Amino acid sequence: MNFRRMSQLILFTLLLFVLAACGSSGDSEGSDNTTGDSNESKGNITIGQINWPENIAVTNLWKAVLEDEGYNVELKLLEMGPQMAALASGDLDVAPEIWLPVQDKSYFEKYKDQANFFENPWYENGKVGLAVPTYMEDVNSIEDLNENKDKFNSEIIGFESGAGTMLVTQDVIEEYGLDYDLVGSSTAAMISSIKKAVKEKEPIVAPLWKPHYVFSEVDLKFLEDPKKGFGEVEKIYMATREGFDSDNEKVSNWLKNFKLSDEQLGELMINIKENKDNPIKGAEKWVKDNQDVIEKWMK
């Protein structure tokens, strides 16, 4: 009698353990499925990046914003020419920085029927031109360059040769009849040359643009451009591949709502510069501090 009761008790206890184990397994499986659903990607987006301060800032900004929304974002480092070609072929989703009406006019004309160029700019106060250190008091206009060519070794120190501004600079050299060679390199090398020249109080002339942090680090001035070869006010636009707006309607609308003021872009660029070894960290900080701005884009 006691043996029977003990056997029943043991069987009952074992049954409870089995039921508890099954319940625990079910809960765990449910939890895994929930996590999998919440982490499921909404899609992949590729954004072209150029090694310019404002471009690094804006591309990392959108990487931070879109990844917060559940997208996988890849930044592809491409110079302007290959970037526009990739956009036209559909190998790139977004080209974030097209300067118009002058700097990137050639790319716009070439690819306007193969890509979607936004109607409204995200930045409206761009300026481009040839710049020299402010201590060069006798050089104030592009027209002053020929008579001072020996000071500059007849060289204009440039950056990536495929950039729209480099193409425009070559046109400006011809338009003004400058006896100068345009020396291509990289943006980083050009900025390094400018800083070195200013430190040593030597002459240097380079094609530059605003917004750019170098103007806050060294004293430079734009040369007057009487023939308006570089244009006047430049605006910055985005472009996307054909079909991107239908494939990613929400993201396309967010990008079209995107706009930055001088102050906002300046703060973003400072954040990126302070985290130059990990720019996404600087972008994430800006995103955290400017949620009210981002909410306007995401309507």
N, C-alpha and C positions, 0 to 999 in steps of 0.2 A: 504493500500500500504506500508506504513512504517512498519506495523506489519509483513507483509509477508517478507519484506527484513530483518527485525531483526531476524525472525525465521530462514531464510536461513543462516544468518551469524552465529547464535548459532549452527546450525547443522554442518556447515562447520568447526567451531572451534572444536566441539566435535570430528569430524572425524579426524582432525589433531592430537588431543590428543591420540586417539585410535591407529593411525598409528605409532606415536612416541613411545607409550608404547610397541607395538608389536616389533618394531625395537630394542628397548632397551632390551626386553626379549630375542630376538634372539641373540643379541650380547653377552649377559651374558651367554646364554646357550653354545654358541660357545666357549667362553673363558673357561668355566668349562671343556668342552670336551678336549680342547687343554691341559689344566693343567693335566687332567687325563692321557692323552697319554704320556706326558713328565715325569710323576711320576710313570708310570707303571714299576713294577719290572721286571728285566731280569731273575730273578730266585733266589732260596735260596741256600746258600752254608754254610756248617758247617765245621769249622776248629777246630781241637783238640788243646787244650792249656794245658801246664804244668807250674807250678809255679816256673819257672826258669827265671832269668832276661832276657836272650837273647830270650827265647821263648815268654815271654810276649811282648817283643819289636817287634818281627817279626809277631806274630799273630795280634797285633793291627795295625801294618803297613799294612798288607794285608786287614784287615777289612776296614781301611781308603781308600785304593786304590780301592778296589772292590765296596765299597758303592758309591764312586765318579762315578763309571762306571754304577751304577744303580742296583746293586745286593743287596739282603738282606743277611747279613753275621751274623752267630751266632758262638760265640766262646764257645766251650764246655770244661770245666775244667775236664780233665781226666788224671790220672797217665798213665805211659807209657804202662803197660800191658793192661789195659782196652781200652786205645786209639787204640792200634794196633788191638785188637780184634774187636772193633767197625769199624775200617777201613775195615777189612777183611769181616765182615758181611754186609757191605754197609750202616751201620748206621752213618758213618762219611765220609765226602768227602775228607778232606785233613789232613794228619799228617805232620807237617812242619819240624820236627827235629829228624832225624835218624842219629846217629853217627856211622860211619864205617871207618875202617874195624873191630874194636874190640868191642867198647862199646855196640852197639845194634846188634851185630852179631847174637845173639840167636833169636831176634825178626825177623831179616831179614830171617834167615833160616826157621823159623816157618811159616812165612806169605808170602814168596816171590812168591808163586803160587796163592795167594788169593788177592793180591794188586799190584799196579803198583809203583815200586820203581824207581825213576828217575836215569838216567845214570850219570848225571853230578851234582856235589855238588853246593850248593849256598854259602858255606863257606869252605875255604881250609886250615885254619891254627889252627885247634883245638888242644888242649893239655889237657890230663887228667892224674891224678896221685894222690898220697897221698901228702898232704901239711902240713907243720908245720910252726910256726912263725920263722922268721929269727934269733931271739935271741937264738934259740936252736942250738948252734954252734957244739955240739957233735952229733947231729942227722942229717945226710946228705944223708943217703941211707935207703931204705926199710930194708936192711940187718942190720941196726943199731937199729931197733925197739925192737927186743927181749931183748937185753941187757939193754934197757931203759924202759921196760914195767911197772916198778913200777911208773915211772914218769907220765905215761899216764893211770894208773889204768887198764892197759891191755884192753883199749877201743879205738876203732876207731869210731869217731862221724860221723854218716852218715845222709842221708836224706831219701826220699821216697824209701821204700824197693823194689818196682817193677822197679825202674830205671835200665837201662842197666849197668850203672857205678857201682851201688850197687852190681849187680850180678857179675861183673868183679872183684870188690874189694873182694868179698867172695872167688873167685878163686885165687886171689893174696895172700890172707891170707893162703890158703892151699898150694899154690906153694912155698911160702917162709917159710912155717912151723911156722907162727906167732902165738904166744900164746896170741891172742887178740880176743875180741868179737866185731862184727860190730853192732853198735847201730843204729837202724833205727829211723827216726823221720820225720821231714819235712825240706824242703830247708830253710825256714825262721828260724826254730829253730836251724838248724846247723849253719847258718851264725851268728845268735845271740850268740851262744856258742863260736864261733871263736872270735868274737869281744870282748866278755866279758873276755875270756882267755888272749887275747893280751893286753887288758887294764890293767889286773892284773898281767901281765908277768908270766902267768902260762903255762904249757905244754898242747898242744892239737894237735891231728893229725886227719885229715879229708880228704875224697876223694873230690877233687875239679877239676874244669875245667876252661880253658880259651877258649872263652871270658867270663869274670865274673867281675863285678864292684868291688867285695870285694878286689881284688888285688890292686886297686887304693885307698882303704880306710885303709887297714892295711898291714904291711910288712910280706909277706908269701913267702915260697920257696917250690918248688916241690922236693920231695925226689928222688934221683937217683933210677932208676929201671933197674938194670943190666939184669934181665931176661925178660925185655920188656913185663911184664904182662899186662900193660895198653896200650901196643902198642907204637907207636911213634906219627907221625902226624895223627890226626883224621880229617875227613871231614864230613860236615853236609849235608844231603840230605833231599829231600821231598819225600812223597809218597801220592798217591791218591787211592781211591777205584776203583775197576774194573768198567769200563764203564764211569768213570768221564770224560775222554778225549773226548769221543764221545758225551756225554751229554753237555759238556761245553768246546768245542774245543778252543775258544779264551782264556778262563781263563787258561786252561791247558797249552797252549803255553806261556802265560805270566809267569806262575809259573816256567816253564822250562827255561825261559830267566833270571830268578831272580838270582842275584849274589851280594854279599856284600863284600867289602874289610874290613880290620881291622879298618881303620879310619871311614868308613861309619857305620859299626855296632856299633863302640864305640860311635859315635855321637848320633845314634838312641837310644842306651841304656841310655845315659845321659838324653836325652829328656824325655824318659819314667820315669826315676828315679825322675826327677824334677817335674813330674806330676803323682806321684805314686797313688794318689787318683782318678785320671781320666786319665789313660794311653792313651786312644784314642786321647786326646788333644795333648799329646807329639808326638804321631805318625803323627797326622795331621800337626803339625808344621814341622816335618822332611820332610813330603811329599811336603809341600809348598816350602821348601828350597832346594829340590833336584829333581825338575821336570825334569832336563836333565837326571838324572839317571833313573828315572821311565819311561821316554819315550823310553829308550833302551829296557826295559822289555816288553813294550806294542807293539812292532813291530809285 
